[in-house]
Amino acid sequence: MVSALITLDSLKNRNTGLYFFAKSLGLALAKIVSKKESHIDLTFYINSESSSIFGSKVKILKYSKLHQWYFSQSENFDITHFTDQICRLPPHKLSGKKVLTIHDLNLLHETGTLSRKGKSKLSKLAENIAQCDKIVAISKFVEDDINRYFPESKGKTQVIYNGADKLSVKEHYLPHDVPKNPFLFSIGEILPKKNFHILPSLLHQNNYEIIIAGRENSKAYREKILKEAALTPDRVRLLGPINDEDKAWYYANCAAFVFPSIAEGFGLPVIEAMHFGKPVFLSNLTALPEIGADAAYYFKSFDPNHMREVLKNGMTDYETNPQRKKTVIERASYFTWERAAAQYLMLYEQILKE
């Protein structure tokens, strides 16, 4: 039996993409192993408050800040998978083979210049890459970024796409805030890289409302969004964090999903919306064209007139072409956590044979 340590220590803040990645991948890995479809013995490295998520399906090792300096089980695992690039458990504390998943290098795309803090993060990441045997990127775009920026990654990288949970709406369920008119929906942390402030420009010669959900990490950016919505204040709402039931309802009932982000390593909400067969409108930047492929519509610039034209033409195409919904759903169905987990387990076995 091969022993594997899977670090899921990002299971702390459920309003982040890393939380859902760790939870969904962990559950999918545990499901495969519990069916005895793999000979790998899993141990999950998680925060104390996340212990109940996996029940008794796998062994649990609880995270401690002290592990940065001393980790008594450093020799106990044949392979360790660091499931995000933060690596709260330092790779040099582990013997055996090591895999590192890198979700994005967004700081290279968010601004024109790197801050001192940004350079420090990249320097630390370079050290972690050098110490690992395999580097997994969650998209080809991220893999290209890694290989371009880090010579330490040469010959080590491969792509394993994320899955996406298929949400469902409870019968007769309604969120607290129900729009009165057809609405456009978007979700994500309220940060400048998400580019939400350009969305109010879509409210021109139509009766759409815009619903934006997500944790507000920047008061200044929230104010910028509201300033851009000054001409239509009653038609733009920022809901803050929402639960899964609300999120499913907004996906299922929106006229379209809009996601003009300028920096994404994957774009999980895109696939969640596609599961409902919704038309999705994305920026053509970073990983989004790779994930949306020909099932999405794209803003090639953020000029208001261009964006309105893309929305208008895209909605007309979607509503008059009965095949479009099928194309959208088929694209979403490609990204499953079962597939991702199986590919990771295969990778573990491959590395151990090398």
C-alpha positions as CSV (number, residue, x, y, z in Angstrom):
1,M,0.0,0.0,0.0
2,V,1.3,3.4,-1.0
3,S,0.8,6.3,1.5
4,A,-0.1,9.8,0.2
5,L,-0.5,13.0,2.1
6,I,-3.0,15.5,0.4
7,T,-2.8,19.0,1.8
8,L,-6.3,20.5,1.9
9,D,-5.4,23.3,4.4
10,S,-7.1,25.9,2.3
11,L,-10.4,24.5,3.7
12,K,-10.9,27.6,5.8
13,N,-12.7,30.4,4.0
14,R,-15.6,29.1,2.0
15,N,-15.8,32.3,0.0
16,T,-12.7,31.5,-2.0
17,G,-12.1,29.3,-5.0
18,L,-9.4,27.4,-3.2
19,Y,-11.9,26.2,-0.6
20,F,-14.2,24.7,-3.2
21,F,-11.2,23.1,-5.1
22,A,-9.9,21.5,-1.9
23,K,-13.4,20.3,-0.8
24,S,-14.5,18.9,-4.2
25,L,-11.2,17.3,-5.0
26,G,-10.9,15.8,-1.6
27,L,-14.4,14.2,-1.7
28,A,-13.7,12.9,-5.2
29,L,-10.4,11.3,-4.2
30,A,-11.9,9.8,-1.1
31,K,-14.8,8.3,-3.2
32,I,-12.5,6.6,-5.6
33,V,-10.2,5.2,-2.8
34,S,-13.2,4.0,-0.7
35,K,-14.4,1.9,-3.7
36,K,-11.0,0.3,-3.7
37,E,-10.3,1.5,-7.2
38,S,-6.9,2.6,-6.1
39,H,-4.2,1.1,-3.8
40,I,-3.2,4.5,-2.5
41,D,-3.8,5.1,1.3
42,L,-4.9,8.7,1.7
43,T,-4.3,11.1,4.5
44,F,-5.8,14.6,4.3
45,Y,-3.9,17.5,5.9
46,I,-6.7,19.9,7.0
47,N,-7.7,22.6,9.5
48,S,-9.5,21.4,12.6
49,E,-12.7,23.2,11.7
50,S,-12.9,21.2,8.4
51,S,-12.6,17.7,10.0
52,S,-16.3,16.9,9.5
53,I,-16.3,17.4,5.7
54,F,-14.8,14.0,5.0
55,G,-16.2,12.0,7.9
56,S,-14.4,8.6,8.3
57,K,-13.6,8.1,4.6
58,V,-9.9,9.0,5.0
59,K,-7.3,9.5,7.6
60,I,-7.0,13.0,8.9
61,L,-3.8,14.9,9.9
62,K,-4.6,18.4,11.4
63,Y,-2.7,21.5,10.3
64,S,-0.6,23.4,12.8
65,K,1.5,26.5,12.3
66,L,4.2,24.8,14.2
67,H,4.7,22.5,11.2
68,Q,6.5,25.3,9.4
69,W,9.4,24.6,11.7
70,Y,9.0,20.9,12.8
71,F,6.9,18.2,11.2
72,S,7.2,14.9,13.0
73,Q,5.7,12.8,10.2
74,S,8.1,14.0,7.4
75,E,9.2,10.4,6.7
76,N,5.8,8.8,6.8
77,F,4.5,9.4,3.3
78,D,5.6,8.0,-0.1
79,I,4.1,11.0,-1.9
80,T,2.7,14.4,-0.9
81,H,0.4,16.5,-3.0
82,F,0.4,20.2,-2.2
83,T,-2.9,21.2,-3.6
84,D,-2.3,24.9,-3.8
85,Q,0.8,27.1,-4.3
86,I,0.7,28.7,-0.8
87,C,2.2,25.5,0.7
88,R,1.5,26.2,4.3
89,L,3.3,22.9,5.0
90,P,6.7,23.6,3.4
91,P,7.8,21.0,0.8
92,H,11.3,20.8,2.2
93,K,9.7,19.3,5.4
94,L,8.6,16.2,3.5
95,S,10.7,13.3,2.1
96,G,9.3,11.1,-0.7
97,K,7.9,12.3,-4.0
98,K,6.1,15.7,-4.2
99,V,3.4,17.1,-6.5
100,L,2.4,20.8,-6.5
101,T,-0.8,22.2,-8.0
102,I,-0.5,25.9,-9.2
103,H,-3.8,27.6,-9.7
104,D,-2.7,30.8,-11.3
105,L,0.0,33.5,-11.7
106,N,-2.6,36.2,-11.7
107,L,-0.3,38.8,-10.1
108,L,1.6,38.8,-13.5
109,H,-1.6,39.9,-15.2
110,E,-3.4,42.2,-12.7
111,T,-1.0,45.2,-13.0
112,G,1.8,46.4,-15.2
113,T,4.5,46.1,-12.5
114,L,5.2,43.7,-9.7
115,S,5.2,45.0,-6.1
116,R,7.9,43.9,-3.7
117,K,5.4,41.6,-2.1
118,G,4.6,40.1,-5.4
119,K,8.2,39.5,-6.3
120,S,8.7,37.8,-2.9
121,K,5.7,35.5,-3.5
122,L,7.1,34.5,-6.9
123,S,10.6,33.9,-5.4
124,K,9.1,31.6,-2.8
125,L,7.0,29.8,-5.4
126,A,10.2,29.2,-7.4
127,E,11.8,27.5,-4.4
128,N,8.7,25.2,-4.0
129,I,8.7,24.3,-7.7
130,A,12.4,23.4,-7.5
131,Q,11.6,21.0,-4.5
132,C,8.7,19.2,-6.3
133,D,8.8,16.3,-8.8
134,K,5.7,17.3,-10.7
135,I,3.9,20.6,-11.2
136,V,0.2,20.5,-12.1
137,A,-1.5,23.5,-13.8
138,I,-5.3,23.8,-13.8
139,S,-5.3,25.1,-17.4
140,K,-3.0,25.3,-20.4
141,F,-2.8,29.0,-19.9
142,V,-1.4,28.6,-16.4
143,E,1.0,25.9,-17.6
144,D,2.4,28.3,-20.2
145,D,2.8,31.0,-17.6
146,I,4.7,28.6,-15.3
147,N,7.0,27.4,-18.0
148,R,7.6,31.0,-19.2
149,Y,8.4,32.4,-15.8
150,F,10.0,29.5,-13.9
151,P,13.0,27.7,-15.4
152,E,12.7,25.4,-12.3
153,S,9.6,23.9,-13.9
154,K,11.3,22.5,-17.0
155,G,10.1,19.0,-17.9
156,K,7.8,18.9,-14.8
157,T,4.5,20.4,-15.8
158,Q,1.2,18.9,-17.0
159,V,-2.4,20.1,-17.0
160,I,-5.2,18.6,-15.0
161,Y,-8.4,20.6,-15.3
162,N,-10.6,21.3,-12.3
163,G,-14.1,19.9,-12.1
164,A,-17.1,21.9,-11.2
165,D,-19.9,21.0,-8.9
166,K,-23.3,20.6,-10.6
167,L,-25.7,22.7,-8.4
168,S,-29.4,22.2,-8.3
169,V,-32.3,24.4,-7.2
170,K,-34.6,23.2,-4.4
171,E,-38.2,23.1,-5.3
172,H,-40.1,26.4,-4.3
173,Y,-36.8,27.9,-3.1
174,L,-36.4,31.7,-3.3
175,P,-33.5,33.8,-2.2
176,H,-34.0,36.8,-0.1
177,D,-33.3,39.2,-3.0
178,V,-35.5,38.3,-6.0
179,P,-35.0,40.6,-9.0
180,K,-38.2,42.1,-10.5
181,N,-36.9,42.1,-14.0
182,P,-34.7,39.8,-16.2
183,F,-31.2,39.9,-14.8
184,L,-27.5,39.3,-15.5
185,F,-25.6,37.5,-12.8
186,S,-21.9,37.5,-11.8
187,I,-20.1,36.1,-8.8
188,G,-16.6,36.4,-7.3
189,E,-14.6,38.2,-4.7
190,I,-15.1,42.0,-5.0
191,L,-11.6,42.8,-6.2
192,P,-10.4,45.0,-9.1
193,K,-9.2,42.0,-11.1
194,K,-12.8,40.8,-11.4
195,N,-13.6,43.9,-13.4
196,F,-17.2,44.2,-12.1
197,H,-17.2,47.9,-12.4
198,I,-17.7,47.7,-16.2
199,L,-20.9,45.7,-15.9
200,P,-23.3,48.7,-15.4
201,S,-22.4,49.9,-18.9
202,L,-24.5,46.9,-20.2
203,L,-27.7,48.5,-18.8
204,H,-28.4,50.5,-21.9
205,Q,-31.7,50.3,-23.8
206,N,-32.8,47.2,-21.9
207,N,-34.6,46.4,-18.6
208,Y,-31.9,44.1,-17.2
209,E,-30.8,44.2,-13.6
210,I,-27.3,43.2,-12.6
211,I,-26.8,40.9,-9.5
212,I,-23.2,40.6,-8.3
213,A,-22.4,38.2,-5.4
214,G,-19.2,37.6,-3.5
215,R,-17.1,38.6,-0.5
216,E,-16.2,42.2,-0.4
217,N,-12.5,42.5,0.1
218,S,-12.1,46.1,-1.1
219,K,-14.3,48.9,0.1
220,A,-12.8,51.2,-2.4
221,Y,-13.6,48.9,-5.2
222,R,-17.1,48.4,-4.0
223,E,-17.5,52.2,-4.2
224,K,-16.1,52.2,-7.7
225,I,-18.7,49.7,-8.8
226,L,-21.5,51.8,-7.3
227,K,-20.2,55.0,-8.8
228,E,-20.3,53.4,-12.2
229,A,-23.9,52.3,-11.5
230,A,-24.9,55.9,-10.5
231,L,-27.2,56.3,-13.5
232,T,-29.0,53.1,-12.8
233,P,-28.7,52.6,-9.0
234,D,-31.8,50.6,-8.6
235,R,-30.7,48.1,-11.2
236,V,-27.3,47.0,-9.8
237,R,-27.0,45.1,-6.5
238,L,-24.0,43.8,-4.6
239,L,-25.2,41.0,-2.4
240,G,-22.0,40.0,-0.6
241,P,-21.4,36.3,0.1
242,I,-24.3,34.0,-0.7
243,N,-25.0,30.3,0.2
244,D,-25.1,27.5,-2.4
245,E,-28.9,27.5,-2.5
246,D,-28.9,31.2,-3.5
247,K,-26.1,30.7,-6.0
248,A,-27.9,27.9,-7.7
249,W,-31.1,29.9,-7.9
250,Y,-29.3,32.9,-9.5
251,Y,-27.6,30.7,-12.0
252,A,-30.8,28.9,-12.9
253,N,-32.9,32.1,-13.3
254,C,-30.5,34.7,-14.8
255,A,-30.9,35.7,-18.4
256,A,-27.1,35.4,-18.8
257,F,-23.9,35.0,-16.7
258,V,-21.4,37.8,-17.2
259,F,-17.7,37.4,-16.1
260,P,-15.4,40.1,-17.4
261,S,-12.4,39.1,-15.2
262,I,-8.9,40.1,-16.3
263,A,-7.1,37.4,-14.4
264,E,-8.3,33.8,-14.1
265,G,-6.4,30.5,-13.8
266,F,-9.6,28.6,-14.6
267,G,-12.9,30.3,-13.8
268,L,-15.0,27.9,-11.8
269,P,-18.2,30.1,-11.9
270,V,-18.2,29.8,-15.7
271,I,-18.7,26.1,-15.6
272,E,-21.2,26.3,-12.8
273,A,-23.3,28.6,-14.9
274,M,-22.9,26.4,-18.0
275,H,-24.3,23.4,-16.1
276,F,-27.6,25.3,-16.2
277,G,-27.3,25.8,-20.0
278,K,-27.0,29.6,-19.6
279,P,-25.4,31.9,-22.1
280,V,-22.1,33.1,-20.7
281,F,-20.3,36.3,-21.6
282,L,-16.6,36.4,-20.7
283,S,-13.5,38.6,-21.2
284,N,-11.1,37.1,-23.8
285,L,-8.2,37.3,-21.3
286,T,-6.0,34.7,-19.5
287,A,-7.6,31.2,-19.1
288,L,-11.3,32.1,-19.9
289,P,-11.3,31.5,-23.7
290,E,-9.7,28.0,-23.0
291,I,-12.4,27.1,-20.5
292,G,-15.4,28.6,-22.3
293,A,-14.2,27.6,-25.7
294,D,-16.8,28.0,-28.5
295,A,-19.7,27.6,-25.9
296,A,-19.2,31.2,-24.7
297,Y,-19.4,34.7,-26.0
298,Y,-16.4,37.1,-25.5
299,F,-15.8,40.7,-24.9
300,K,-12.7,41.6,-27.0
301,S,-12.5,45.0,-25.3
302,F,-14.2,46.8,-22.5
303,D,-15.5,49.6,-24.6
304,P,-19.1,50.0,-23.5
305,N,-20.5,50.1,-27.1
306,H,-18.6,46.9,-28.0
307,M,-19.8,45.1,-24.8
308,R,-23.4,46.1,-25.5
309,E,-23.1,44.8,-29.0
310,V,-21.6,41.5,-27.9
311,L,-24.4,41.1,-25.3
312,K,-27.1,41.9,-27.7
313,N,-25.8,39.7,-30.6
314,G,-25.0,36.9,-28.2
315,M,-28.4,36.9,-26.7
316,T,-30.0,36.9,-30.1
317,D,-27.8,34.0,-31.2
318,Y,-28.6,32.0,-28.1
319,E,-32.4,32.6,-28.3
320,T,-32.7,31.8,-32.0
321,N,-30.3,28.8,-32.1
322,P,-31.8,25.8,-30.3
323,Q,-28.4,24.0,-30.4
324,R,-26.6,26.7,-28.3
325,K,-28.0,25.4,-24.9
326,K,-26.9,21.9,-25.7
327,T,-23.4,23.1,-26.7
328,V,-23.1,25.0,-23.4
329,I,-24.2,22.0,-21.2
330,E,-21.9,19.6,-23.2
331,R,-19.0,21.9,-22.5
332,A,-19.7,22.0,-18.8
333,S,-20.0,18.2,-18.6
334,Y,-16.3,17.8,-19.7
335,F,-15.1,19.3,-16.3
336,T,-15.8,16.8,-13.6
337,W,-14.1,16.2,-10.2
338,E,-14.3,12.5,-10.8
339,R,-12.1,12.9,-13.9
340,A,-9.7,15.3,-12.1
341,A,-9.3,13.0,-9.1
342,A,-8.7,9.9,-11.3
343,Q,-6.0,11.9,-13.2
344,Y,-4.3,12.9,-9.9
345,L,-4.3,9.3,-8.6
346,M,-2.8,8.2,-11.9
347,L,-0.2,10.9,-11.6
348,Y,0.7,9.8,-8.1
349,E,1.2,6.2,-9.3
350,Q,3.2,7.3,-12.3
351,I,5.6,9.4,-10.2
352,L,6.2,6.6,-7.7
353,K,7.3,4.3,-10.6
354,E,9.9,6.8,-11.8
